[in-house]
Amino acid sequence: MFSLLLSVLASTLIASSPVNAAPFEKRGLAQVISQCQHDFAYTWDDGPYVHNANIRTAFDNAGGKTTFFVNGDNWSCIYDQANVQRLRDAFSAGHQIASHTWSYVSFVTESHRNLVTLSEADIDYEIQRLDEAFIKILGVRPKFLRPPYGGIDERTSSYIQNRWGKTIVLWSDDSGDSTGGTADQSYNFYAGFAAAGPGGGPHMTLSHETETAGTDAMYRGTVGLLANSGIKLVTVAQCLNAQPYDLFGGFGTRDSSWYCGGNWTPSNPTPTVTTSSTPQPTCVTTIRSQPNDTCDSIGSTWHLSGTAILNANPFLNCNDIWANTPICIPPGGFTSTPTSTPTTTRTSTSTTTSTSSTPAPTCVATIRSQQNDTCDSIGSTWHLSGTAILNANPFLNCNDIWVNTPICIPPGGFTSGPTSTPTTTRTSTSTTTSTTTSTTQPPGCVTTIRSVANDTCDRIGSNWGLPGSAIQSANTFLNCNDIWVNTPICIPPGGTPCQQTINTPPNLTTCAAIANAYQVTANQIQTWNSFLNCNDVWPNTPVCVKH
């Protein structure tokens, strides 16, 4: 009891100011991780919460990834529809969702549960009930767990690893947002890392979705500040070269078991390997396929199975992969860059030269090329070398760039530019006059999402408060009525993301009925969901009810 009291006292003293090492790390728990192997993992605890979507968008806009350590029943119930949508959006965008235990109840404040004091049965409840929620909501079980308060000892860490196979992570650097720090202090905390740049070494930082100091600092620009300094923002799994999840299939359908509180009986679902509409797992990097590539040949290059490549890219025909196709490389393999040489590639309309299999760096923006652009001219606009543009876009022929080609702008340059004017553009089949978002007006995309089954331009647009024509204009390669699952979709500026999506119950069969239930107008429901027949809404249709 006395040793436990010392532990509590130690954690309280540590919590009184920002720290540079995780509490309890010095107990010699070799199996507990508190530092990245490479790059920068900017992590968030205690969600999902109201700032989740804005945090996600900040990382999306900066070309980075983050990790959310979430609870089941803390600030709100994980099964609330708004929370379900937040988690699915973040997961689908490639951010990592990890476990922070179910109830987070403390013997100190009644808002944490310290695992050190729990019986094995209580630990099972904290882990398994949240795991079950992950499986229902996301179709995955998290491999990573961060204990509340960082409270862990030899007994509990060994039990959690042996019983549940979890990788336990703490943090290397605490922003102090939950221990009395101000927004200025939190901002300056991250500004210090940005000033050091990529040479400052790896870090795994701690902030909180629920703390104003942390979120206000984010709104002031900490994420962009880090990315613009050249720091690569990655998930915890990515910075440890590890798999973030066990796969159990796609998103589940809400039923009577989606609740918090009350009695709970655990289930024992079986992991499965899925293809089709399951959201793309986190990518270690994205490469471009070479001629004659197959899932097996790509996998072997990265020390992965062909099945792992297919699971990460379910749109592929593994034995007929077009040259220069973007391929997501999932975690778990060899993450050094394979060598490659320029090759003659097969495309749908022409033969071009590309350098493939080179991982794409983080993009501070994605722009569209103008007529007569070259790598050098694009680079000069952004205060970068032409080589930097080519390295970020290895598929390019630098002296023959097609108009309106999406171009990744890597970190390290000047990130603002003058406006553009309408130009006469050359396309693969004709010459037309159009207005392009070109090298001089970043960024082209507010964010990039992955399509799901039955998506159309109108349906995607409605989720972002945009017309289908805006989605088509930003993604000119699309057949709006036949979009392949998991296709990267650029979301252009001008809209707002849907804040709440429901699957319609049998009693809500018209826009008017849905509007009445969610206290909006029927016209808003129609505008946000332009694909709907407002007089005949089918049960279980995904419908946006809040912007």
C-alpha positions as CSV (number, residue, x, y, z in Angstrom):
1,M,0.0,0.0,0.0
2,F,2.9,2.4,0.8
3,S,4.5,1.7,-2.5
4,L,1.2,2.3,-4.3
5,L,0.9,5.6,-2.4
6,L,4.4,6.6,-3.6
7,S,3.4,5.8,-7.2
8,V,0.3,8.0,-6.9
9,L,2.3,10.8,-5.4
10,A,5.0,10.5,-8.1
11,S,2.4,10.7,-10.9
12,T,0.8,13.7,-9.3
13,L,4.1,15.6,-9.0
14,I,5.0,14.7,-12.6
15,A,1.6,15.9,-13.8
16,S,2.1,19.4,-12.3
17,S,4.2,20.5,-15.3
18,P,5.2,19.5,-18.8
19,V,7.6,16.5,-18.9
20,N,10.1,15.2,-21.4
21,A,9.7,11.5,-20.4
22,A,6.7,9.4,-19.7
23,P,5.8,8.8,-16.1
24,F,6.8,5.3,-14.8
25,E,9.2,4.8,-17.7
26,K,12.1,4.5,-15.4
27,R,10.7,1.5,-13.6
28,G,12.6,-0.6,-16.1
29,L,9.6,-1.8,-18.1
30,A,11.5,-2.7,-21.2
31,Q,8.3,-3.8,-23.0
32,V,6.6,-0.4,-22.6
33,I,7.4,2.1,-25.4
34,S,7.7,5.9,-25.0
35,Q,9.6,6.9,-28.1
36,C,9.4,6.7,-31.9
37,Q,12.0,4.9,-33.9
38,H,11.8,7.7,-36.5
39,D,9.8,10.8,-37.5
40,F,7.2,12.6,-35.3
41,A,4.0,11.1,-33.8
42,Y,1.7,13.9,-32.5
43,T,-0.9,12.1,-30.5
44,W,-4.2,12.9,-28.8
45,D,-5.9,11.4,-25.7
46,D,-9.4,11.2,-24.2
47,G,-11.6,11.5,-27.3
48,P,-13.5,11.1,-29.4
49,Y,-14.6,14.7,-28.8
50,V,-16.0,17.7,-30.6
51,H,-12.6,18.9,-31.9
52,N,-11.8,15.5,-33.5
53,A,-12.8,16.4,-37.1
54,N,-10.9,19.7,-37.0
55,I,-7.8,17.9,-35.7
56,R,-8.1,15.4,-38.5
57,T,-8.5,18.1,-41.1
58,A,-5.4,19.9,-39.8
59,F,-3.3,16.8,-40.3
60,D,-4.9,16.1,-43.7
61,N,-4.2,19.6,-44.9
62,A,-0.6,19.3,-43.8
63,G,-0.1,15.9,-45.5
64,G,0.4,14.2,-42.1
65,K,-1.1,11.6,-39.9
66,T,-2.0,11.5,-36.2
67,T,-3.1,9.0,-33.6
68,F,-6.2,9.2,-31.4
69,F,-6.2,7.2,-28.1
70,V,-9.9,7.0,-27.4
71,N,-12.1,5.9,-24.6
72,G,-15.5,4.1,-24.7
73,D,-17.4,6.0,-22.0
74,N,-15.5,9.0,-20.8
75,W,-16.6,12.5,-22.0
76,S,-19.3,10.9,-24.0
77,C,-20.4,7.4,-25.3
78,I,-18.3,6.0,-28.1
79,Y,-21.5,4.7,-29.7
80,D,-23.1,8.2,-30.1
81,Q,-23.6,8.7,-33.8
82,A,-21.4,11.8,-33.9
83,N,-18.6,9.9,-32.3
84,V,-19.0,6.9,-34.6
85,Q,-18.8,9.3,-37.6
86,R,-15.7,11.0,-36.2
87,L,-13.9,7.7,-35.7
88,R,-14.9,6.4,-39.1
89,D,-13.8,9.6,-40.8
90,A,-10.4,9.6,-39.1
91,F,-9.9,5.9,-39.7
92,S,-10.8,6.2,-43.4
93,A,-8.4,9.1,-43.8
94,G,-5.5,6.8,-42.6
95,H,-5.2,8.2,-39.1
96,Q,-4.6,5.6,-36.3
97,I,-7.3,4.9,-33.7
98,A,-5.9,3.3,-30.5
99,S,-7.1,2.2,-27.1
100,H,-7.2,4.4,-24.0
101,T,-9.4,1.9,-22.1
102,W,-13.2,1.9,-21.8
103,S,-14.2,3.9,-18.8
104,Y,-11.2,5.9,-17.7
105,V,-12.3,6.2,-14.1
106,S,-9.8,7.4,-11.4
107,F,-9.5,6.6,-7.7
108,V,-8.2,10.2,-7.6
109,T,-10.7,12.3,-9.6
110,E,-13.2,9.7,-10.7
111,S,-12.4,10.5,-14.3
112,H,-9.5,8.0,-14.7
113,R,-9.2,4.4,-13.9
114,N,-5.6,3.5,-13.0
115,L,-4.7,0.1,-14.3
116,V,-2.1,-0.4,-11.5
117,T,-4.9,-0.8,-8.9
118,L,-7.2,-3.1,-11.0
119,S,-7.8,-6.8,-10.8
120,E,-7.2,-8.9,-13.9
121,A,-11.0,-9.2,-14.3
122,D,-11.3,-5.4,-14.2
123,I,-8.4,-5.0,-16.7
124,D,-10.2,-7.4,-19.0
125,Y,-13.3,-5.3,-18.9
126,E,-11.5,-2.1,-19.6
127,I,-9.7,-3.5,-22.7
128,Q,-12.3,-6.0,-24.0
129,R,-15.3,-3.7,-23.9
130,L,-13.5,-1.0,-25.9
131,D,-12.1,-3.6,-28.3
132,E,-15.6,-4.8,-29.0
133,A,-16.7,-1.2,-29.8
134,F,-13.8,-0.8,-32.2
135,I,-14.8,-4.0,-34.0
136,K,-18.4,-2.9,-34.3
137,I,-17.6,0.7,-35.4
138,L,-14.5,0.2,-37.5
139,G,-14.1,-3.5,-38.2
140,V,-10.7,-3.6,-36.5
141,R,-9.3,-4.3,-33.1
142,P,-6.5,-2.0,-31.9
143,K,-3.1,-3.4,-31.3
144,F,-1.9,-0.3,-29.4
145,L,-3.0,0.8,-25.9
146,R,-2.1,3.8,-23.8
147,P,-3.0,3.4,-20.1
148,P,-4.7,6.4,-18.4
149,Y,-2.2,8.7,-16.7
150,G,0.5,6.5,-18.1
151,G,-0.1,4.4,-15.0
152,I,1.5,1.0,-15.6
153,D,3.7,-1.4,-13.6
154,E,5.3,-4.8,-14.2
155,R,2.3,-6.9,-13.2
156,T,-0.2,-5.0,-15.4
157,S,2.0,-4.5,-18.4
158,S,2.9,-8.2,-18.5
159,Y,-0.7,-9.3,-18.1
160,I,-2.0,-6.9,-20.8
161,Q,0.7,-8.1,-23.2
162,N,0.3,-11.8,-22.5
163,R,-3.5,-11.8,-22.3
164,W,-4.4,-9.3,-24.9
165,G,-1.3,-8.9,-27.1
166,K,-1.3,-5.1,-26.8
167,T,1.6,-2.9,-27.5
168,I,1.7,-0.4,-24.6
169,V,2.9,3.1,-25.4
170,L,3.3,6.2,-23.3
171,W,5.0,9.3,-24.7
172,S,8.4,11.0,-24.9
173,D,7.2,14.6,-24.6
174,D,4.1,16.0,-22.7
175,S,2.6,19.3,-24.0
176,G,1.3,19.9,-20.5
177,D,-2.2,20.9,-21.8
178,S,-3.9,18.7,-19.2
179,T,-1.8,19.8,-16.3
180,G,-2.4,23.5,-16.2
181,G,-0.5,24.6,-19.3
182,T,-1.8,27.4,-21.4
183,A,-2.5,27.5,-25.2
184,D,0.6,29.7,-25.6
185,Q,2.7,27.1,-23.7
186,S,1.4,24.3,-25.8
187,Y,2.0,26.2,-29.0
188,N,5.5,27.1,-28.0
189,F,6.1,23.5,-27.0
190,Y,5.5,22.4,-30.6
191,A,7.2,25.5,-32.1
192,G,10.4,24.3,-30.4
193,F,10.3,21.0,-32.3
194,A,9.5,22.9,-35.5
195,A,12.6,25.1,-34.9
196,A,14.8,22.1,-34.5
197,G,13.4,20.6,-37.7
198,P,13.8,17.0,-38.8
199,G,17.3,16.9,-37.3
200,G,15.7,17.2,-33.8
201,G,15.2,13.4,-33.7
202,P,12.1,11.3,-33.3
203,H,9.3,12.3,-30.8
204,M,6.0,10.9,-29.5
205,T,4.1,13.8,-28.1
206,L,1.0,14.0,-25.9
207,S,-1.9,16.4,-26.3
208,H,-5.6,16.0,-25.4
209,E,-8.7,16.4,-27.6
210,T,-10.6,17.6,-24.5
211,E,-8.2,20.3,-23.3
212,T,-8.6,23.8,-24.6
213,A,-4.9,24.5,-24.3
214,G,-4.1,21.7,-26.7
215,T,-6.8,22.3,-29.2
216,D,-6.4,26.1,-29.2
217,A,-2.7,25.6,-30.0
218,M,-3.7,23.3,-32.9
219,Y,-6.1,25.9,-34.2
220,R,-3.2,28.4,-34.1
221,G,-1.3,26.2,-36.5
222,T,1.0,23.8,-34.6
223,V,0.4,21.0,-37.2
224,G,1.3,23.1,-40.2
225,L,4.2,24.6,-38.3
226,L,5.8,21.2,-37.8
227,A,5.0,20.0,-41.4
228,N,6.4,23.1,-43.0
229,S,9.6,22.7,-41.0
230,G,10.2,19.4,-42.9
231,I,9.1,17.2,-40.0
232,K,7.2,14.1,-41.1
233,L,4.0,13.6,-39.1
234,V,3.1,10.0,-38.7
235,T,1.0,7.6,-36.6
236,V,2.4,5.8,-33.6
237,A,2.3,2.5,-35.6
238,Q,4.1,4.1,-38.5
239,C,6.9,5.5,-36.3
240,L,7.4,2.0,-34.8
241,N,7.1,0.2,-38.1
242,A,4.2,-1.9,-36.7
243,Q,0.7,-3.0,-37.6
244,P,-2.0,-0.9,-35.9
245,Y,-4.9,-3.4,-36.0
246,D,-6.3,-6.8,-36.3
247,L,-8.9,-6.9,-39.1
248,F,-12.4,-8.1,-38.5
249,G,-14.2,-6.9,-41.6
250,G,-15.9,-3.6,-42.6
251,F,-18.0,-1.1,-40.6
252,G,-20.7,-2.7,-38.5
253,T,-24.4,-1.9,-38.5
254,R,-25.9,-0.4,-35.4
255,D,-28.0,-2.7,-33.3
256,S,-29.2,-2.9,-29.7
257,S,-25.7,-3.8,-28.4
258,W,-24.4,-0.4,-29.3
259,Y,-24.7,1.2,-25.8
260,C,-22.7,2.4,-22.9
261,G,-23.4,1.8,-19.2
262,G,-25.6,-1.1,-18.0
263,N,-24.7,-4.8,-18.0
264,W,-22.3,-6.0,-20.7
265,T,-21.5,-9.6,-21.8
266,P,-18.4,-9.9,-23.9
267,S,-18.5,-11.5,-27.4
268,N,-15.6,-13.3,-29.1
269,P,-15.5,-12.3,-32.7
270,T,-13.0,-14.0,-35.1
271,P,-10.6,-11.9,-37.2
272,T,-11.1,-12.1,-40.9
273,V,-9.4,-10.9,-44.0
274,T,-11.6,-8.6,-46.1
275,T,-11.5,-7.0,-49.5
276,S,-14.0,-4.6,-51.0
277,S,-15.3,-1.6,-49.1
278,T,-13.2,-1.9,-45.9
279,P,-11.4,1.5,-45.4
280,Q,-7.7,1.5,-46.4
281,P,-5.3,0.7,-43.6
282,T,-2.6,3.2,-42.6
283,C,0.0,3.4,-45.4
284,V,3.7,3.4,-44.6
285,T,4.1,5.0,-48.0
286,T,2.5,5.2,-51.4
287,I,4.5,4.0,-54.5
288,R,3.7,3.8,-58.2
289,S,3.6,0.4,-59.9
290,Q,6.0,-0.7,-62.6
291,P,5.2,-2.6,-65.7
292,N,4.4,-6.3,-65.0
293,D,4.0,-5.7,-61.3
294,T,1.6,-8.0,-59.3
295,C,0.5,-8.0,-55.7
296,D,3.0,-10.7,-55.0
297,S,6.0,-8.9,-56.7
298,I,5.2,-5.6,-54.9
299,G,4.8,-7.4,-51.6
300,S,8.1,-9.3,-52.0
301,T,9.9,-6.0,-52.6
302,W,8.5,-4.7,-49.3
303,H,8.8,-8.0,-47.4
304,L,5.0,-8.4,-47.3
305,S,2.6,-10.9,-48.7
306,G,0.6,-10.3,-51.8
307,T,-2.5,-10.6,-49.7
308,A,-1.3,-7.7,-47.5
309,I,-1.0,-5.5,-50.6
310,L,-4.4,-6.5,-51.9
311,N,-6.0,-5.8,-48.5
312,A,-4.5,-2.3,-48.5
313,N,-5.6,-1.7,-52.1
314,P,-8.9,-3.6,-52.6
315,F,-9.5,-2.0,-56.0
316,L,-6.6,-3.9,-57.6
317,N,-6.7,-6.8,-60.0
318,C,-3.5,-8.4,-58.7
319,N,-2.5,-10.0,-62.0
320,D,-3.3,-7.0,-64.2
321,I,-2.0,-3.8,-62.4
322,W,-1.6,-0.8,-64.7
323,A,1.8,0.8,-64.7
324,N,2.0,3.9,-62.5
325,T,-1.0,3.0,-60.3
326,P,-0.7,4.5,-56.8
327,I,-0.2,1.5,-54.4
328,C,-0.6,1.8,-50.6
329,I,2.2,0.0,-48.7
330,P,0.8,-1.1,-45.4
331,P,2.8,-1.4,-42.2
332,G,4.6,-4.6,-41.2
333,G,7.2,-4.9,-43.9
334,F,10.5,-3.5,-44.9
335,T,10.1,0.3,-45.0
336,S,13.4,1.4,-46.6
337,T,12.9,2.7,-50.2
338,P,13.6,0.1,-52.8
339,T,15.7,1.2,-55.7
340,S,14.1,1.8,-59.1
341,T,15.0,3.0,-62.5
342,P,13.1,5.0,-65.2
343,T,10.8,2.7,-67.1
344,T,8.5,2.8,-70.1
345,T,5.0,2.5,-68.6
346,R,1.7,1.4,-70.0
347,T,-1.1,4.0,-69.5
348,S,-4.7,4.1,-70.9
349,T,-3.8,6.5,-73.7
350,S,-0.1,7.0,-74.1
351,T,3.4,5.8,-73.3
352,T,5.4,7.9,-70.8
353,T,8.6,7.6,-68.8
354,S,8.3,7.3,-65.0
355,T,10.5,6.5,-62.0
356,S,8.3,4.2,-59.8
357,S,8.3,2.5,-56.4
358,T,9.6,5.7,-54.7
359,P,7.7,6.6,-51.6
360,A,5.9,9.9,-51.9
361,P,6.9,12.4,-49.2
362,T,4.5,14.4,-47.1
363,C,2.7,17.1,-49.2
364,V,2.2,20.5,-47.8
365,A,-0.3,21.1,-50.7
366,T,-1.5,19.4,-53.9
367,I,-1.8,21.7,-56.9
368,R,-2.8,21.3,-60.5
369,S,-0.2,21.9,-63.3
370,Q,-0.6,24.7,-65.9
371,Q,0.3,24.7,-69.5
372,N,4.1,24.6,-70.2
373,D,4.9,23.8,-66.5
374,T,8.1,21.9,-65.8
375,C,9.5,20.6,-62.5
376,D,11.8,23.6,-62.5
377,S,9.1,26.1,-63.0
378,I,6.8,24.6,-60.4
379,G,9.7,24.3,-58.0
380,S,10.7,28.0,-58.5
381,T,7.1,29.1,-57.6
382,W,7.5,27.3,-54.3
383,H,11.1,28.1,-53.7
384,L,12.1,24.5,-54.2
385,S,14.4,22.7,-56.7
386,G,13.0,20.9,-59.7
387,T,14.6,17.8,-58.2
388,A,12.5,18.2,-55.1
389,I,9.3,18.3,-57.2
390,L,10.4,15.2,-59.2
391,N,11.3,13.3,-56.0
392,A,7.8,14.1,-54.6
393,N,6.2,13.1,-57.9
394,P,8.3,10.3,-59.4
395,F,5.7,9.5,-62.1
396,L,6.4,12.9,-63.8
397,N,8.2,13.5,-67.1
398,C,9.6,16.9,-66.0
399,N,9.7,18.3,-69.5
400,D,6.3,17.1,-70.6
401,I,3.8,17.6,-67.7
402,W,0.2,17.3,-68.8
403,V,-2.1,20.3,-67.9
404,N,-4.1,19.7,-64.7
405,T,-1.9,16.9,-63.3
406,P,-2.1,16.7,-59.5
407,I,1.3,17.7,-58.2
408,C,2.5,17.0,-54.6
409,I,4.4,20.0,-53.1
410,P,6.8,18.7,-50.5
411,P,7.8,20.5,-47.3
412,G,10.7,22.9,-47.2
413,G,9.6,25.7,-49.6
414,F,7.4,28.7,-49.7
415,T,3.7,27.7,-49.2
416,S,1.8,30.6,-50.6
417,G,1.4,31.9,-54.1
418,P,-0.3,34.3,-56.5
419,T,-3.6,33.5,-58.1
420,S,-4.1,31.9,-61.5
421,T,-6.1,32.7,-64.6
422,P,-8.1,30.6,-67.1
423,T,-5.8,28.8,-69.6
424,T,-6.1,26.8,-72.7
425,T,-5.4,23.3,-71.5
426,R,-4.1,20.2,-73.3
427,T,-5.8,17.0,-72.2
428,S,-5.3,13.4,-73.4
429,T,-8.0,13.6,-76.0
430,S,-8.8,17.2,-76.9
431,T,-8.0,20.9,-76.4
432,T,-10.5,22.9,-74.4
433,T,-10.7,26.2,-72.5
434,S,-11.0,25.7,-68.7
435,T,-10.1,27.3,-65.4
436,T,-7.5,25.3,-63.6
437,T,-6.2,25.3,-60.0
438,S,-2.6,25.5,-61.0
439,T,0.9,25.7,-59.6
440,T,0.2,29.2,-58.3
441,Q,-2.8,28.6,-56.1
442,P,-2.2,26.1,-53.3
443,P,-3.7,24.0,-52.0
444,G,-5.9,22.3,-54.5
445,C,-7.5,20.0,-52.0
446,V,-8.9,20.7,-48.6
447,T,-8.4,17.1,-47.9
448,T,-8.2,13.7,-49.7
449,I,-10.7,11.0,-48.8
450,R,-11.2,7.4,-50.1
451,S,-14.4,6.4,-51.8
452,V,-16.6,3.7,-50.5
453,A,-19.1,1.4,-52.2
454,N,-21.8,3.1,-54.2
455,D,-20.2,6.5,-54.0
456,T,-21.0,9.0,-56.8
457,C,-19.8,12.6,-57.3
458,D,-23.2,13.8,-56.0
459,R,-23.0,11.6,-52.9
460,I,-19.4,12.6,-52.1
461,G,-20.2,16.3,-52.7
462,S,-23.3,16.2,-50.5
463,N,-21.1,15.0,-47.6
464,W,-19.0,18.1,-48.0
465,G,-21.7,20.7,-48.8
466,L,-20.6,20.8,-52.5
467,P,-22.3,20.0,-55.8
468,G,-21.2,16.9,-57.6
469,S,-19.8,19.1,-60.4
470,A,-17.3,20.5,-57.9
471,I,-16.1,17.0,-57.1
472,Q,-15.9,16.2,-60.8
473,S,-13.9,19.3,-61.6
474,A,-11.4,18.5,-58.8
475,N,-11.1,14.9,-60.0
476,T,-11.3,15.0,-63.8
477,F,-10.4,11.4,-64.1
478,L,-13.6,10.2,-62.4
479,N,-16.6,8.5,-64.0
480,C,-19.0,10.0,-61.5
481,N,-21.5,7.2,-61.7
482,D,-18.9,4.4,-61.6
483,I,-16.3,5.2,-58.9
484,W,-14.1,2.4,-57.8
485,V,-14.0,1.6,-54.0
486,N,-11.0,3.2,-52.3
487,T,-10.3,5.7,-55.0
488,P,-8.5,8.8,-53.7
489,I,-10.9,11.8,-54.0
490,C,-9.7,15.4,-53.8
491,I,-12.1,17.6,-51.8
492,P,-11.9,21.1,-53.2
493,P,-12.3,24.3,-51.1
494,G,-15.7,25.9,-50.7
495,G,-17.6,23.3,-48.7
496,T,-17.9,22.1,-45.1
497,P,-17.7,18.5,-44.0
498,C,-20.8,16.7,-42.7
499,Q,-20.7,16.7,-38.9
500,Q,-23.3,13.9,-38.4
501,T,-24.4,11.0,-40.6
502,I,-27.1,8.5,-39.8
503,N,-28.2,5.2,-41.4
504,T,-31.9,5.9,-41.8
505,P,-34.3,3.8,-39.7
506,P,-37.4,2.3,-41.3
507,N,-39.7,5.0,-40.0
508,L,-37.8,7.9,-41.6
509,T,-38.7,7.5,-45.3
510,T,-38.9,11.1,-46.5
511,C,-36.7,14.2,-46.2
512,A,-39.4,15.9,-44.2
513,A,-39.4,13.1,-41.6
514,I,-35.7,13.1,-41.3
515,A,-35.6,16.9,-41.0
516,N,-38.2,16.8,-38.3
517,A,-36.3,14.2,-36.3
518,Y,-33.1,16.2,-36.5
519,Q,-34.5,19.7,-36.2
520,V,-33.4,20.9,-39.6
521,T,-35.4,21.7,-42.8
522,A,-36.3,19.3,-45.6
523,N,-34.5,21.5,-48.0
524,Q,-31.3,21.2,-46.0
525,I,-31.6,17.4,-46.0
526,Q,-32.0,17.5,-49.8
527,T,-29.1,19.9,-50.3
528,W,-26.7,17.9,-48.1
529,N,-27.8,14.6,-49.8
530,S,-28.5,15.5,-53.4
531,F,-28.7,11.8,-54.4
532,L,-31.8,11.3,-52.3
533,N,-35.4,10.8,-53.6
534,C,-36.9,12.8,-50.8
535,N,-40.3,11.1,-51.1
536,D,-38.8,7.6,-51.0
537,V,-35.8,7.2,-48.7
538,W,-34.8,3.6,-48.3
539,P,-34.0,2.1,-44.8
540,N,-30.3,2.1,-43.8
541,T,-29.4,4.8,-46.3
542,P,-26.4,7.0,-45.1
543,V,-27.8,10.5,-44.8
544,C,-26.0,13.6,-43.6
545,V,-28.2,15.4,-41.0
546,K,-25.8,18.1,-39.7
547,H,-23.3,20.5,-41.4
